[in-house]
Amino acid sequence: ARRLPARPARTEGAWPIPAGAVLTTAKGTFVFVQNGDYLLRTPVELAGRRDGQVFVRDGLYEGDVVASAGAEQLYLIELQAVNTGHSCAHGH
């Protein structure tokens, strides 16, 4: 997944990020934020969507590095790791 080097300037009271960075499940809306060598699923509150971007009102902080694409694939890898006890999709 591509990562944003730094979060862009705030627009309309919310942070704009690519729509592919957002995962919506029955448990809520999430993005994956870099924490050291890991990407952590992080709950967010959206302010809206426009032109292939979503606007995050709450849940991100200045300097967060967000996976800008592949949120669904990252979630599937996370589910596989949780359900099988493996730390990655390759069984390592």
C-alpha positions in Angstrom: 0.0 0.0 0.0 1.2 3.5 -0.7 1.5 5.7 2.3 1.1 9.5 2.5 4.4 11.0 3.7 2.4 13.5 5.8 -1.2 14.4 6.1 -2.2 17.3 3.8 -3.6 20.6 5.1 -7.0 20.5 6.7 -10.0 21.3 4.4 -13.5 22.2 5.5 -12.7 21.1 9.1 -11.6 17.7 8.0 -8.5 15.9 6.6 -8.8 14.9 2.9 -7.5 11.4 2.1 -8.0 9.1 -0.9 -11.3 7.1 -0.8 -9.2 3.8 -1.1 -7.7 4.5 2.3 -11.1 4.0 4.0 -12.6 0.7 5.2 -16.2 0.6 6.2 -17.4 -2.6 8.1 -20.3 -3.5 10.3 -18.1 -2.4 13.2 -17.4 1.1 11.9 -15.2 3.2 9.5 -11.5 2.8 9.7 -8.1 3.7 8.1 -4.8 2.1 8.6 -2.2 4.4 10.3 1.5 3.6 10.4 2.9 2.9 13.9 6.5 2.1 13.7 6.8 -1.0 11.4 3.1 -1.7 11.6 -0.2 -0.5 10.2 -2.9 -0.2 12.8 -6.6 -0.2 11.9 -7.8 3.1 13.4 -11.5 4.2 13.8 -12.4 7.5 12.1 -15.4 9.7 11.7 -16.1 11.0 8.2 -17.3 14.5 7.3 -18.1 13.6 3.7 -16.9 12.4 0.3 -16.0 14.3 -2.9 -14.0 13.7 -6.1 -12.4 10.4 -5.0 -11.5 11.7 -1.6 -13.0 11.3 1.8 -12.8 13.9 4.6 -11.9 12.7 8.0 -13.4 14.8 10.8 -12.1 12.8 13.8 -9.6 10.0 14.5 -6.4 11.3 12.8 -3.8 13.5 14.2 -1.2 15.9 12.7 1.7 13.9 11.3 -0.2 10.6 11.0 0.9 8.5 8.1 -2.1 6.8 6.5 -2.1 3.9 4.0 -3.6 5.7 1.0 -4.9 2.6 -0.8 -5.7 -1.1 -0.2 -7.7 -0.8 3.0 -9.8 -3.8 2.2 -6.8 -6.0 1.5 -5.1 -4.9 4.7 -8.2 -5.8 6.6 -8.3 -9.2 5.0 -4.7 -9.8 6.0 -5.5 -8.7 9.6 -8.5 -11.1 9.7 -6.4 -13.9 8.4 -3.7 -13.2 11.0 -6.3 -13.1 13.8 -8.1 -16.2 12.7 -5.1 -18.4 12.0 -2.5 -17.0 14.4 -0.1 -16.1 11.7 1.4 -12.6 11.6 1.2 -12.2 7.8 -0.6 -13.6 4.8 2.4 -15.7 3.9 2.3 -17.6 7.2 5.6 -16.2 8.5 
